Protein backbone atom coordinates (compact mmCIF):
# COMPACT_ATOMS: atom_id res chain seq x y z
CA UNK A 1 0.00 0.00 0.00
CA UNK A 2 1.22 3.47 -0.87
CA UNK A 3 0.24 6.88 0.44
CA UNK A 4 -1.93 8.77 -2.03
CA UNK A 5 0.29 10.99 -4.11
CA UNK A 6 3.32 8.73 -3.56
CA UNK A 7 6.07 9.15 -6.10
CA UNK A 8 7.19 6.49 -8.54
CA UNK A 9 9.67 4.19 -6.88
CA UNK A 10 8.13 4.53 -3.41
CA UNK A 11 8.26 1.35 -1.36
CA UNK A 12 4.81 -0.04 -0.57
CA UNK A 13 3.88 -0.74 3.05
CA UNK A 14 2.43 -4.19 3.69
CA UNK A 15 0.02 -5.21 6.46
CA UNK A 16 -0.85 -8.70 7.69
CA UNK A 17 -4.24 -9.91 6.46
CA UNK A 18 -4.10 -13.53 7.61
CA UNK A 19 -7.06 -14.88 9.59
CA UNK A 20 -8.97 -17.95 10.68
CA UNK A 21 -12.30 -16.26 11.58
CA UNK A 22 -14.16 -12.99 10.93
CA UNK A 23 -13.30 -11.86 14.47
CA UNK A 24 -9.61 -11.75 13.43
CA UNK A 25 -10.37 -8.96 10.94
CA UNK A 26 -11.09 -5.24 11.02
CA UNK A 27 -11.94 -2.68 8.31
CA UNK A 28 -9.60 0.25 7.73
CA UNK A 29 -10.07 3.19 5.35
CA UNK A 30 -7.22 4.18 3.05
CA UNK A 31 -7.79 7.54 1.35
CA UNK A 32 -6.80 6.84 -2.23
CA UNK A 33 -8.11 9.97 -3.86
CA UNK A 34 -9.89 13.18 -3.20
CA UNK A 35 -13.46 11.96 -2.85
CA UNK A 36 -13.20 8.27 -2.00
CA UNK A 37 -11.54 5.77 0.27
CA UNK A 38 -10.68 2.12 -0.13
CA UNK A 39 -12.01 -0.09 2.66
CA UNK A 40 -9.45 -2.79 3.32
CA UNK A 41 -9.56 -5.82 5.56
CA UNK A 42 -6.67 -6.18 8.01
CA UNK A 43 -5.72 -8.52 10.80
CA UNK A 44 -7.02 -6.84 13.98
CA UNK A 45 -3.51 -6.63 15.45
CA UNK A 46 -2.40 -4.48 12.46
CA UNK A 47 -4.94 -1.67 13.03
CA UNK A 48 -2.63 0.53 15.15
CA UNK A 49 0.21 0.22 12.62
CA UNK A 50 -2.23 1.04 9.81
CA UNK A 51 -3.54 4.11 11.67
CA UNK A 52 0.06 5.32 12.11
CA UNK A 53 0.69 4.75 8.38
CA UNK A 54 -2.44 6.74 7.44
CA UNK A 55 -1.37 9.57 9.76
CA UNK A 56 1.96 9.86 7.89
CA UNK A 57 0.00 9.96 4.61
CA UNK A 58 -2.04 12.93 5.78
CA UNK A 59 -5.44 11.25 6.24
CA UNK A 60 -8.46 12.50 4.33
CA UNK A 61 -7.43 15.14 1.80
CA UNK A 62 -9.08 18.55 1.65
CA UNK A 63 -11.37 18.39 -1.38
CA UNK A 64 -14.32 20.06 -3.00
CA UNK A 65 -16.58 17.03 -2.50
CA UNK A 66 -18.28 15.06 0.26
CA UNK A 67 -15.62 12.32 0.50
CA UNK A 68 -18.35 9.81 1.28
CA UNK A 69 -17.62 7.09 -1.29
CA UNK A 70 -16.06 3.87 -0.01
CA UNK A 71 -14.89 1.07 -2.31
CA UNK A 72 -14.63 -2.43 -0.84
CA UNK A 73 -12.29 -5.19 -1.90
CA UNK A 74 -15.20 -7.26 -3.22
CA UNK A 75 -16.26 -4.52 -5.62
CA UNK A 76 -19.04 -2.73 -3.74
CA UNK A 77 -19.18 1.06 -3.77
CA UNK A 78 -20.83 2.38 -0.62
CA UNK A 79 -22.03 5.84 0.23
CA UNK A 80 -22.10 7.01 3.86
CA UNK A 81 -23.76 6.21 6.17
CA UNK A 82 -23.46 2.65 4.76
CA UNK A 83 -20.45 0.88 6.22
CA UNK A 84 -18.15 -1.88 5.07
CA UNK A 85 -17.38 -4.87 7.24
CA UNK A 86 -14.45 -7.26 7.37
CA UNK A 87 -14.69 -10.99 6.76
CA UNK A 88 -12.20 -13.82 6.78
CA UNK A 89 -12.34 -15.47 3.36
CA UNK A 90 -10.00 -18.37 2.55
CA UNK A 91 -7.58 -17.28 5.30
CA UNK A 92 -7.45 -13.62 4.24
CA UNK A 93 -9.18 -10.58 5.73
CA UNK A 94 -11.23 -8.75 3.10
CA UNK A 95 -13.61 -5.81 3.20
CA UNK A 96 -17.12 -6.31 1.91
CA UNK A 97 -20.14 -4.15 1.29
CA UNK A 98 -22.44 -7.16 1.21
CA UNK A 99 -25.16 -6.90 3.86
CA UNK A 100 -25.35 -9.43 6.66
CA UNK A 101 -27.63 -12.39 5.89
KOLZA-777671 format. One line per 10 residues: their letters; for each residue x, y, z of N, C-alpha, C. Coordinates in nm, 2 decimals, padded with zeros to 4 digits, always signed. Each point is the difference from the previous one (the first is absolute). Example, Ala and Ser with C-alpha at 12.3 -4.5 7.8 and 13.67 -1.06 7.14 Angstrom:
residues 2
AS = +01.32,-00.57,+00.78,-00.09,+00.12,+00.00,+00.09,+00.12,+00.00 | -00.04,+00.11,-00.07,+00.09,+00.11,+00.00,-00.08,+00.11,+00.08;
end
This chain:
residues 101
XXXXXXXXXX = +00.08,-00.12,+00.00,-00.08,+00.12,+00.00,+00.09,+00.12,+00.00 | -00.04,+00.10,-00.08,+00.07,+00.13,-00.01,-00.09,+00.11,+00.05 | +00.07,+00.11,+00.05,-00.08,+00.12,+00.03,-00.05,+00.06,-00.13 | -00.11,+00.06,+00.01,-00.05,+00.07,-00.12,+00.10,+00.11,-00.04 | +00.02,+00.01,-00.13,+00.10,+00.10,-00.04,+00.14,-00.05,+00.01 | +00.03,-00.13,+00.03,+00.13,-00.05,+00.01,+00.07,+00.01,-00.13 | +00.13,+00.02,+00.00,+00.08,+00.01,-00.12,+00.04,-00.13,-00.05 | +00.02,-00.01,-00.13,+00.05,-00.12,-00.06,+00.13,-00.05,+00.07 | +00.00,-00.13,+00.02,+00.12,-00.05,+00.07,-00.02,-00.01,+00.15 | -00.11,+00.05,+00.06,-00.03,-00.01,+00.14,-00.02,-00.14,+00.04;
XXXXXXXXXX = +00.05,-00.04,+00.12,-00.01,-00.13,+00.04,-00.14,-00.02,+00.07 | -00.08,-00.10,-00.05,-00.13,-00.02,+00.06,+00.01,-00.06,+00.15 | -00.09,+00.04,+00.08,-00.01,-00.05,+00.14,-00.10,-00.12,-00.01 | +00.04,-00.11,+00.07,-00.09,-00.12,+00.00,-00.05,-00.02,+00.14 | -00.12,-00.05,+00.01,-00.07,-00.03,+00.13,-00.05,-00.15,-00.01 | +00.01,-00.06,+00.12,-00.05,-00.14,+00.01,-00.15,-00.01,-00.02 | -00.04,-00.09,-00.08,-00.14,-00.02,-00.02,-00.05,-00.14,+00.02 | +00.09,-00.08,+00.07,-00.03,-00.14,+00.02,-00.11,-00.02,+00.11 | -00.08,-00.10,-00.01,-00.11,-00.02,+00.10,-00.04,-00.14,+00.00 | -00.08,-00.04,+00.10,-00.07,-00.12,+00.01,-00.15,+00.01,+00.02;
XXXXXXXXXX = -00.04,+00.12,+00.04,-00.14,+00.03,+00.03,-00.02,+00.15,-00.02 | -00.13,+00.04,-00.03,-00.04,+00.14,-00.02,+00.05,+00.09,+00.12 | +00.00,-00.05,+00.12,+00.04,+00.07,+00.12,+00.15,+00.04,-00.01 | +00.08,-00.06,-00.08,+00.14,+00.03,-00.02,+00.02,+00.13,-00.08 | -00.11,+00.05,-00.06,+00.01,+00.10,-00.11,-00.06,+00.13,+00.05 | +00.05,+00.11,-00.06,-00.06,+00.14,+00.02,+00.01,+00.07,-00.13 | -00.09,+00.10,-00.02,+00.00,+00.08,-00.12,+00.07,+00.13,+00.03 | +00.09,+00.04,-00.10,+00.07,+00.12,+00.01,-00.02,+00.08,-00.13 | +00.00,+00.13,+00.01,-00.03,+00.09,-00.12,+00.13,+00.06,-00.04 | +00.04,-00.02,-00.12,+00.12,+00.06,-00.06,-00.05,+00.10,-00.11;
XXXXXXXXXX = +00.03,+00.13,+00.03,-00.04,+00.10,-00.09,+00.09,-00.01,-00.13 | -00.07,-00.04,-00.11,+00.08,-00.02,-00.12,-00.03,+00.11,-00.11 | -00.07,+00.10,+00.04,-00.03,+00.11,-00.10,-00.07,+00.11,+00.08 | -00.05,+00.09,-00.07,-00.06,+00.12,+00.06,-00.14,-00.03,+00.06 | -00.08,-00.08,-00.07,-00.14,-00.01,+00.05,-00.03,-00.15,+00.03 | +00.09,-00.09,+00.01,-00.03,-00.13,+00.04,+00.11,-00.07,+00.08 | -00.04,-00.10,+00.07,+00.10,-00.08,+00.08,-00.02,-00.15,-00.04 | +00.11,-00.07,+00.02,-00.01,-00.15,-00.02,-00.01,-00.06,+00.13 | -00.11,-00.08,+00.02,-00.01,-00.08,+00.13,+00.08,-00.13,-00.02 | +00.09,-00.02,+00.09,+00.08,-00.12,-00.01,-00.01,-00.08,+00.13;
XXXXXXXXXX = +00.01,-00.13,-00.02,-00.01,-00.09,+00.12,+00.14,-00.03,+00.05 | +00.02,+00.01,+00.13,+00.13,-00.02,+00.06,-00.01,-00.09,+00.12 | +00.10,-00.07,+00.03,+00.01,-00.07,+00.13,-00.02,+00.10,+00.11 | -00.08,-00.03,+00.10,-00.03,+00.10,+00.11,+00.12,+00.05,+00.06 | +00.11,-00.08,+00.02,+00.12,+00.05,+00.06,+00.08,+00.10,-00.08 | -00.04,+00.02,-00.12,+00.07,+00.09,-00.09,-00.06,+00.14,+00.00 | -00.12,+00.02,+00.06,-00.07,+00.12,-00.01,+00.08,+00.12,+00.05 | +00.07,-00.01,+00.11,+00.08,+00.11,+00.06,+00.11,+00.04,-00.10 | +00.06,-00.10,-00.06,+00.11,+00.03,-00.10,-00.06,+00.07,-00.12 | -00.12,-00.05,-00.04,-00.06,+00.06,-00.12,-00.04,+00.15,+00.03;
XXXXXXXXXX = -00.06,+00.02,+00.12,-00.03,+00.14,+00.04,+00.12,+00.09,+00.00 | +00.11,-00.05,+00.04,+00.13,+00.08,+00.00,+00.04,+00.03,-00.14 | -00.01,-00.10,-00.09,+00.03,+00.01,-00.14,-00.09,+00.11,-00.06 | -00.13,-00.01,+00.02,-00.09,+00.10,-00.06,+00.03,+00.14,+00.05 | +00.04,+00.02,+00.13,+00.03,+00.13,+00.06,+00.12,+00.06,-00.08 | +00.10,-00.09,-00.04,+00.12,+00.06,-00.07,-00.04,+00.03,-00.14 | -00.11,-00.06,-00.05,-00.05,+00.04,-00.14,-00.09,+00.12,+00.00 | -00.04,+00.05,+00.11,-00.07,+00.12,+00.01,-00.15,-00.02,+00.02 | -00.05,-00.12,+00.00,-00.14,-00.03,+00.02,-00.09,+00.05,-00.11 | -00.12,+00.04,+00.03,-00.10,+00.04,-00.11,+00.05,+00.13,-00.06;
XXXXXXXXXX = +00.01,+00.01,-00.13,+00.05,+00.12,-00.06,-00.11,+00.11,+00.00 | +00.04,+00.13,+00.00,-00.10,+00.10,-00.01,-00.04,+00.01,-00.15 | -00.14,-00.01,-00.02,-00.05,-00.01,-00.14,-00.13,+00.08,-00.01 | -00.04,+00.02,-00.12,-00.12,+00.07,-00.03,-00.11,-00.11,-00.03 | -00.02,-00.09,+00.09,-00.10,-00.11,-00.01,-00.03,-00.05,+00.14 | -00.10,-00.09,+00.01,-00.04,-00.05,+00.13,+00.10,-00.10,+00.05 | +00.08,-00.08,-00.08,+00.09,-00.10,+00.05,-00.07,-00.11,+00.07 | -00.12,-00.04,-00.06,-00.09,-00.10,+00.07,-00.01,-00.13,-00.08 | +00.09,-00.02,-00.10,+00.00,-00.12,-00.08,+00.10,-00.10,+00.06 | -00.04,-00.12,+00.02,+00.09,-00.10,+00.05,+00.00,-00.12,-00.09;
XXXXXXXXXX = +00.11,-00.05,-00.05,+00.01,-00.11,-00.09,+00.06,-00.12,+00.08 | -00.08,-00.11,-00.01,+00.05,-00.12,+00.08,+00.08,-00.10,-00.10 | +00.07,-00.09,+00.07,+00.08,-00.09,-00.08,-00.08,-00.10,-00.08 | -00.13,-00.02,+00.03,-00.08,-00.09,-00.08,-00.08,+00.08,-00.11 | +00.03,+00.13,-00.02,-00.06,+00.07,-00.11,-00.12,+00.08,+00.03 | -00.04,+00.01,+00.12,-00.11,+00.09,+00.04,+00.04,+00.14,+00.01 | -00.08,+00.09,-00.04,+00.02,+00.15,+00.02,-00.11,+00.04,+00.10 | +00.04,+00.05,+00.11,-00.09,+00.04,+00.11,+00.00,+00.15,+00.01 | -00.11,+00.05,+00.04,-00.01,+00.14,+00.03,-00.05,+00.02,+00.15 | +00.07,+00.08,+00.07,-00.03,+00.02,+00.15,-00.15,+00.04,+00.01;
XXXXXXXXXX = -00.07,-00.06,+00.10,+00.05,-00.06,+00.12,+00.02,-00.15,-00.01 | -00.01,-00.06,-00.12,+00.02,-00.15,-00.01,+00.15,-00.02,+00.04 | +00.02,-00.12,+00.06,+00.13,-00.03,+00.04,+00.05,-00.14,-00.05 | +00.13,-00.01,-00.02,+00.05,-00.13,-00.04,+00.03,-00.08,+00.12 | +00.01,-00.13,-00.02,+00.04,-00.09,+00.11,+00.11,-00.09,-00.04 | +00.07,-00.06,+00.09,+00.12,-00.09,-00.03,-00.05,-00.14,+00.02 | +00.05,-00.09,-00.09,-00.03,-00.14,+00.01,+00.13,-00.07,-00.03 | +00.01,-00.12,+00.05,+00.11,-00.09,-00.02,-00.04,-00.10,-00.11 | +00.06,+00.01,-00.12,-00.03,-00.08,-00.11,+00.12,-00.07,-00.05 | +00.00,-00.13,+00.01,+00.11,-00.09,-00.04,+00.13,+00.04,+00.06;
XXXXXXXXXX = -00.01,+00.04,+00.13,+00.12,+00.03,+00.08,+00.05,+00.14,-00.02 | -00.08,+00.09,-00.06,+00.05,+00.14,-00.03,-00.12,+00.09,+00.04 | +00.04,+00.11,+00.08,-00.10,+00.10,+00.03,-00.03,+00.09,-00.12 | -00.13,+00.01,-00.03,-00.04,+00.08,-00.11,-00.12,+00.10,+00.05 | -00.01,+00.11,-00.07,-00.11,+00.09,+00.03,-00.11,-00.04,-00.10 | -00.13,+00.02,+00.05,-00.11,-00.03,-00.08,-00.11,+00.10,+00.03 | -00.08,+00.03,-00.10,-00.11,+00.09,+00.01,-00.13,-00.09,+00.00 | +00.01,-00.13,-00.01,-00.11,-00.09,+00.00,-00.07,+00.01,+00.14 | -00.13,+00.02,+00.00,-00.08,+00.00,+00.13,+00.01,-00.14,+00.07 | -00.02,+00.01,+00.13,+00.00,-00.12,+00.08,-00.13,-00.08,-00.05;
X = +00.01,-00.14,+00.01,-00.11,-00.08,-00.04,-00.12,+00.01,+00.10;
end
